[in-house]
Amino acid sequence: MESRAAAPSDFLLQNLDSLPTLPTVVYELTELINDPMSSTSEIEKIMVNDQALTTRILRLVNSAYYAIPGGVTTVSRAIAYLGFDTVNQLVLGSAIMDSLQCENAEAFDLNKFWQHSLGVAMGAESIAKFVRLQKQTDVFTAGLIHDMGKIALAQISPQTLVTSVAYAKEKQTSLEEAERQTGSPIHTEIGAFLAKKWKLPSTIEACVKYHHTFDPARRGGLTAENNKLVDIITLSNLLIHALKFGNSGHDRIEGAPKPLLDRLGIQPDQIKTLVGKIKDSLANADSFLQILNKNG
């Protein structure tokens, strides 16, 4: 069947008012954390103005995933152990999940969707460490929200998503291919549109938009750094699907293309070791997700 995907910009422009926004605290924190002259006390001062968010971040920091000896009770101590970037990723990821809460997603189980998304985030962190990625600033957040276009679509046009998911399951194809075949807006384009609206870092926007685009030549001229992060999110997404951890709307399992592994410097005989590390990280995913979720 010929692809006839709808133009996402036209679709979204008609629904801008119904799309969520991020709280001001997220932008204030990001600005401070990106300022080399800012201090921990300044960051803590902003966070205490949102006590619910601060409480959740401290619960995440004290989870088994980070395993900080003795735990921490203040934002300043959390930053001391994990660093500005990690705390900022937790704030950003938590705020985005809040903004994308969906009362009823008919197309799929929301808990399994976020389980898959968190799995990709944790898997991406494992891959980044495995390939010794120098700058790991946005790895977790990029993995957590790589599929946020699906939730945005579930909010503004749930039946459109239902149609695509049903097609993907019936034809045993990927959801992106189902979207193209049914003429639906593509979730990666919707997610990228939302990332731009929210002024997210270009690295995250690139991962949201291109995590199904295996060929770097088709990624709109990304920098080498952004291409590598997209490759990491792409590989993590494939492996989490293969592990059947959660579900993001389709059941198709694809192998990792050799060029993708080559670009990341991963040999075929290293995959088993890498998957083992990812499985170890996923052991704490359910409890982490309960905290990360708004109602957790």
Secondary structure, 3 states (H helix, E strand, C coil): CCCCCCCHHHHHHCCHHHCCCCCHHHHHHHHHHCCCCCCHHHHHHHHCCCHHHHHHHHHHHCCCCCCCCCCCCCHHHHHHHHCHHHHHHHHHHHHHHHHCCCCCCCCCCHHHHHHHHHHHHHHHHHHHHHCCCCCCCCHHHHHHCCCHHHHHHHHHCHHHHHHHHHHHHHHCCCHHHHHHHHCCCCHHHHHHHHHHHCCCCHHHHHHHHHCCCCCHHHCCCCCHHHHHHHHHHHHHHHHHHHCCCCCCCCCCCCCCCHHHHHHHCCCHHHHHHHHHHHHHHHCCHHHHHHHHCCCC
